[in-house]
Amino acid sequence: MNGASASAGVGTGAGAGGEAPLVYKAWKGNNVFLLKGRFIFGPDARSLFVTIFLILAPASIFCAFVAKELMDRFSYGLGLPVMIAAVLFTAYDLSLLLLTSGRDPGIIPRNAHPPEPEGFDGNAEVGANQTPPVRLPRVKDVVVNGITVKTKYCDTCMLYRPPRCSHCSICNNCVERFDHHCPWVGQCIGLRNYRFFYMFVFSTTLLCLDVFGFCWVLIVKIRNAEQITIWKAMAKTPASIALIIYTFIAVWFVGGLSVFHLYLMSTNQTTYENFRYRYDQRANPYNRGVIENIKEIFFTTIPPSKNNFCGRVQQEHGLRPRPTNGFMSPNMGRAVGDIEMGRKPVAWDEPRMAAEIGDLGAGLSNLLEDKDGRFRSASPDLSRDALAVGGGFEEQGSSAMNPGRSSWGVEAGR
């Protein structure tokens, strides 16, 4: 099922019988869960069936028509080992696909509240007209191997992303060492599944080469056995011709992807960093040499997941109240747009918006006249209430109609 609307590790209410809801049922991201949270997929997990079919169908044709033909026509037993190897290789490839797509790629749990601004004293007493707006910095500088790296604040997850972390607009999660979102596996590729992703792509390349090669072996053996031309031998095994064409086309994609990611691993880059930062033109703070970079991917321990999807949401107790007067998002007062989500920037004009809301409230109060010609009590001052939470408007104007919510509900932070 898809995640609903609560943060992992932070509770907003109790489930049936007073128990907190399960994390995977209250998940805010767009993920799909199976087996009570034991498997987590992206929202495009259905594409996984297409990928499985593209692997399983040619492998089945190869075993049924090519390997079986080698078993039947050539007595020295070449066909049986070829068939067993193809079956095991296909099973290995599909298991890597499941390990890539069905595990937590490195999702960072969301915060229930924005981080407290540095230097903010919640107990300080100041006059009502002397409280300046408290705005979190949009970026923070972090030093990595002697090189300064900027980390951005995520309005959706309400946290400062660690270095190499990015927010996936498809899954709606911040992912550590975010590489890309792969629609073929229906999952983000990040810190905890990049190793399996590359092994899957590379093993698929080898499987294509295996099928391609033994199809030609069958054709050559038919030619030699019947003393005919290569073209007549090809005509006697149409399944081999179809598989040769299919694997020739497929190997350019998966083989090219294998080579590209081998380059990324050797230079310790991600796909996102390679396309956005172009480390060939600037210093890469993560590059430690080819050998160390490869060891980091394949010979280090995969960190445990920071999310217990099968557990229950932890309830909050004794939290220090967050500032609500003049507390502003880093994006407040700026054009709010989301390039990754494909949304157009909207320039917020807070005074004009407040004035329009005030006029709306006044107009509604003038229309609320009872039968005796007297006016009922007008609605509360919407402009004052809407701005009481630091002037926080959500995108698409949703919080303007719900003054109880702050700007931290914005879903567009990237």
HUWOSUL-V607159 format. One record per helix or strand of 3 or more residues. SS is the DSSP state (@ for helix, = for strand). FROM is the first residue (numbers start at 1). LEN is the number of residues. If there is no record, write none. Layout:
BEGIN
<<SS FROM LEN> <SS FROM LEN>>
END
This chain:
BEGIN
<<@ 16 3> <= 32 3> <= 39 3> <@ 47 27> <@ 78 24> <= 139 6> <= 147 8> <= 166 3> <= 173 3> <= 180 3> <= 187 3> <@ 194 33> <@ 230 6> <@ 238 30> <@ 271 6> <@ 279 3> <@ 290 9> <= 336 3> <= 343 4> <@ 350 18> <@ 382 5> <@ 395 3> <@ 407 3>>
END
